[in-house]
Structure formats: C-alpha cells, structure tokens
Amino acid sequence: MKNKLTIGLIGFGCVGQGLYDIISKNSNPFIQIKKIAVKHKNKKRSLPMQHFTFDVQEIINDPEINVIVELIDDADEAYRIVKNSMRNGKAVVTANKKMVAEHLSELIELQNTYQIPLLYEASSCGGIPIIRTLEEYYNNEHLQSISGIFNGSSNYILTQIFQHGNTYAQALAEAQRLGFAESNPLLDVEGYDAKYKLIILTAHAFGVVIPPTDVFNIGISALTPRDLSWIRQAGLIVKLEAKAEIVQHNLLRVSVLPILNVPNSALGNISYEFNTVLVKAAFSDQQQFVGKGAGGHPTGSAVLSDIVALHYHYRYEYHKLHQSNNQIAFTNAHIIRILLRTKQKELLQQLDDCTILYSDNTQDEIVAIGSISLSKLNEIQQALLTTKSFVAELNEQAESMIRKTLIRHEALKSLTRLISAC
C-alpha cells in the first residue's frame, strides 16, 4: 500500500458520516478523503456539494484514489462496487455484513487473484475488534466455540422487556424512536443480521465458509405477554444468541435463535444496544469481548482501524481456512432441546421426546419441550414464522426451571376448573 491513503468514500449515511467526523477530528497526514459518492441528489448534506459525486464509477476509475471505503446498505450493489474496485487495483474497506457473508468465497478468491486487500472489521459487532483478534491472536489456537449477542437492536428490545417491564411492541417502538431499529426491523429481530456476522466470524475462527441459507435463524418477534409471564415466573430471561460450536469431533453447529437463560449469566449481563462475543478455546479457555455493536462512531471507528491497517500493509491471511490439517465441517444434524409455543399442532410432530407442559383451549395454544435437529428447524422455519410460534433453545438448568413453572401453572389451572365444577 502507498504511504498516503487517498480514499473514495461510497455512502454517507450514519456510518459514513461517523467515519468522516472521526477522520476530521483526528487529523492524520497519510489519510485523505478525496470524494464521496452518494445516491440521492436532493438530500440535504452536512458538507458542501463539492465533496460529493453521484457517479460511483468516477471514484472507482480515479487513478489518485487507492482505497475504496464502501458503506452502503444495498448488498448486491455493494458486491458490484467491491468487485470492480479490486479489479481496478484498489484496496477495499467495507462494513456490509450481508454482502460479505453471501459472497465470502468469491471475495477471498478475488483477493488472491488480484493480490488486493479487502478488510471488513466493521461488518461484525461494530466497535468490537473481533475479526483481527481471531486472525492474529487465535490463529493457531483450537477454538471450541464462538458465540454471543451480535445484534444491538434486538438486545435493546429484550432489555426494555425484562428490565423495564415493557411489552415487545412497546420496546420495539422505543428502539425505532431512538434509531436502534429500522422501520422494518425484521433483519434485526429475526436474527438475519446476527447470522451474517456469525458466518463471517465462523470463517475466521474455524476456517469454514457456510452459505447463509444453510444456517438456521429465528428471532424474538413472536414473543407474547403470555410467553413473557411464564419466562419471568421461571426466573429466566431471553437473549438472542448467535453460536458456532464444535459439537462432536470436527463437526460444527452454527445457528441464531433465542435462548432462555438466567439473568446473571455471561449473556444475561449484556444490556441495551451492547454486543458481546464469547470465545472458548482449548488452551486459553473463555474470553469475553463487549462493546457497542452499532452507531456511526463505534462502527466508523472500526472502519478507520481497517484504513490505518492498510497503511501497514495488513491483509487477512485466513489462517484456519488454509491450514492443511483443518478437518472441521459444518453440520445441521446436531440435536438441540427447545421450548416451542405454537397454535400449529402439526409442528409438535417435528419434536422428539416431546412433552406438552401447557395447553389452553381458549387460546388454542400449546407449550411443549422436545428435541429437534437444526436441519429440521431450517425446514420448518417459514411455518414457525407464519404461525408466530415462539422457539427458544434450552440448557439443562433453564429446562428444569421452565418445566417446574409451567407444570405448576397447569396444576393451578386444573384445580381452578375442579373448584368451579363443585
């Protein structure tokens, strides 16, 4: 990389403006933003118009620009920009997790073909420097799992529910008012955003590249006041957990779904818009990273870190991906224990060892616990979403606590019916 980094910035939304603000306030002699490409000509900007262009190709084809920083929302357009920029000999920094997750194999091949670095620290968990940590600190460590809370919007909503007693609808409205959740929040609350981040981290942690369609994800939008009542009575909370874990020798499970947990757990202690990443290793044991997962300045800071790294000729080596002795393989055959609340009785047939803990004929609702493979969950994902069924993974402690609560609730209901009949 040349000593001076002349940047073409594509996108001037929350992160783009955050990056510009950070660079402006921390004058660096070898970093210069020459031009900013934006889409909407009539949108009011915080900078004079001479800073902007409406033609992306003007930036990509500019021989003075040697670094493209891509910060737009459109994953398909972002991929075209990144691909054309690398073919033009320009290093690229991006924050687009969907684009990276969907095209990771091709992006690695482009880096090898053109010998051009592509950095994307800001794509995963905002201001937490986790990708470079996996690349450098854990490059020769045998990892057993990487998991955590990878989406600040859903975590903010769950914090409002369990710490402040809000309903899901109230918490979502507050998150949207503060800008933590979009007007259409499904990418956040149904686990898609966390899944893209998890796929990226899995490649660096385990050397396995997985298509997003193969990874099961479901979120928290189906939570009802009745669900919350049972969960609170059991002394549990809900967190939306992303997890990649070695479950058998050299087999890796990868998924995003709610987990029922005790409040003082490693995930339970993470509140509001904060993210956390838990890395469990064979020799260094477990370490936890915590930071803000979104926002202009935290994410812009991660983008700037990548830009500065280019000055020192840094690039990802993908150590785990290229290790000849890496035999880890993705599996969806792993069986997990879940709680399922549904009105669709046919879905219960998908569970092994199914125990119905609660049924309500007036609401036509059933709560059950059982075992199911991640592949089967992937097959019924759409049915779960359309029927607004709530699913949560259970560990042994949470299963015991929820069983006691729901069985007691069912017993009280039966006693009430008996008294009424007398």
Secondary structure, 3 states (H helix, E strand, C coil): CCCCEEEEEECCCHHHHHHHHHHHHCCCCCEEEEEEECCCCCCCCCCCHHHEECCHHHHHCCCCCCEEEECCCCHHHHHHHHHHHHHCCCEEEECCHHHHHHCHHHHHHHHHHHCCCEECHHHCCCCCCHHHHHHHCCCCCCEEEEEEECCHHHHHHHHHHHHHCCCHHHHHHHHHHCCCCCCCCHHHHCCHHHHHHHHHHHHHHHCCCCCHHHCEECCCCCCCHHHHHHHHHCCCEEEEEEEEEEEECCEEEEEEEEEEECCCCCCCCCCCCEEEEEEEECCCEEEEEEEECCCHHHHHHHHHHHHHHHHCCCCCCCHHHHCCCCCCEECCCCEEEEEEEECCHHHHHHCEEEEEEEEECCCCEEEEEEEEEHHHHHHCHHHHHHCCCEEEECCHHHHHHHHHHHHHHHHHHHHHHHHHHC
